[in-house]
C-alpha cells in the first residue's frame, strides 16, 4: 500500500511537469512571433531611414507612408528591397 501511494505521487508529479511543459510551449510560440515582428519592424524602419538618408545623395528615396511602413515592418530588409524594386518598376 505504501509503494502504490508513492507511485501515484510520482505519476502525478510527472503528469504535472508534462502539462506545465506543454502549456509553456504553447505560450512561448506567440511570444517568439511577437518578438520577431518587433525585430523586423525595427530593422525595416532603420533600413527605410538609411535608404532615405544615404540614397538621397544619389536620388534614391522611398516615401514613408503607412503601407510602406507595414511592408518594411513585416518583411524587414527584404521588404525594403522589394519597395525599391517596385518603385523602379512602377
Secondary structure, 3 states (H helix, E strand, C coil): CHHHHHHHHHHHHHHHHHHHHHHHHHHHHHHHHHHHHHHHHHHHHHHHHHHHHHHHHHCCCCCCCHHHHHHHHHHCHHHHHHHHHHHHHC
